[in-house]
Amino acid sequence: MDESRKAIRTATVILILLVAAVGVYYLFIADRGKPPVFTEKAAGTEKSVLEEKTPAGPGEETSVTLSPDETDAPLRGRAGEVSANPVFTKWLLTKDLLRRFVAAVDAIANGQSPRTQADFIHLSGPFAALTRGGATYLDPSSYARYDVVADVLESMSPAACARLYRDFQAPLRQAYKDLGYPQGDFHATLLRAIVEILRTPIVEKPIILEKKVASYVMSDSNLEGLTAPQKHMLRMGPENVQLIQAKLRELALALGFADGQLPKPRTYFPAR
């Protein structure tokens, strides 16, 4: 993928499709450890993000009053408003789009992996590690596996995604209730999921791994202590993380969230 194109692109297919991006996370490093504290941010800054008032929501739906199980065809019918990318169109052939979206958002908001909801996304090539100077690293060449996802996200219109989200409020609320949240606020849960992804640090140095019995873990305890969705993001590489976060920020603003509710990008340098 041309580097100049990557530099000017500003993510989740699941946070954006519905509403998407985060269904891209596959083959993640095992989750363990406590959530890290990044010293480059002032104490209390991150907490204030969710303490601010959540927007009232996107307003009442305009016309879609179908049940969640009846929304696949209408969503596919409006796909052209969101993106003309053929890969995006292929992804939309998956069944239960709206329920997958709601379940993925809920998983991410709670720090859990959305990989089950995104099983329609297939990456080229396996996860790779390399050994250099007696240490094992996450192989940067494997970041390219996610370029197809970045291409799809680049093609999406945040304004069109926001309109789609607004128009499907009734089935979205019902799908969220069906997950076991009869009094829940899906709009607030969506904000929590967006914040979860935006809190992922941009790691500019090579990530050192340690081999366990059946997987690798990150040597840096701050990185290994990240949540599952955030560690999925690290697998995509720092450039793709920046692209996804920029696109997701555009989407959040289009949905009516305030800029002050969204964490700012931050760079993290591993201890070794």
HELIX and SHEET records of a PDB file:
HELIX    1   1 GLU A    3  ILE A    8  1                                   6    
HELIX    2   2 VAL A   22  VAL A   24  5                                   3    
HELIX    3   3 THR A   45  GLU A   51  1                                   7    
HELIX    4   4 PRO A   68  GLU A   70  5                                   3    
HELIX    5   5 ASP A   72  GLY A   77  1                                   6    
HELIX    6   6 ALA A   79  VAL A   82  1                                   4    
HELIX    7   7 PRO A   86  TRP A   91  1                                   6    
HELIX    8   8 LEU A   97  ALA A  109  1                                  13    
HELIX    9   9 ARG A  115  ALA A  118  5                                   4    
HELIX   10  10 PRO A  140  TYR A  146  5                                   7    
HELIX   11  11 ASP A  147  SER A  155  1                                   9    
HELIX   12  12 PRO A  158  ASP A  167  1                                  10    
HELIX   13  13 GLN A  169  ASP A  178  1                                  10    
HELIX   14  14 PHE A  186  LEU A  198  1                                  13    
HELIX   15  15 SER A  221  GLU A  224  1                                   4    
HELIX   16  16 ALA A  228  LEU A  234  1                                   7    
HELIX   17  17 PRO A  238  ALA A  254  1                                  17    
HELIX   18  18 ASP A  259  GLN A  261  5                                   3    
SHEET    1   A 4 ALA A 129  ARG A 132  0                                        
SHEET    2   A 4 ALA A 135  LEU A 138 -1                                        
SHEET    3   A 4 ILE A 208  LYS A 211 -1                                        
SHEET    4   A 4 TYR A 216  MET A 218 -1                                        
SHEET    1   B 2 ILE A 202  VAL A 203  0                                        
SHEET    2   B 2 THR A 267  TYR A 268  1                                        
END                                                                             
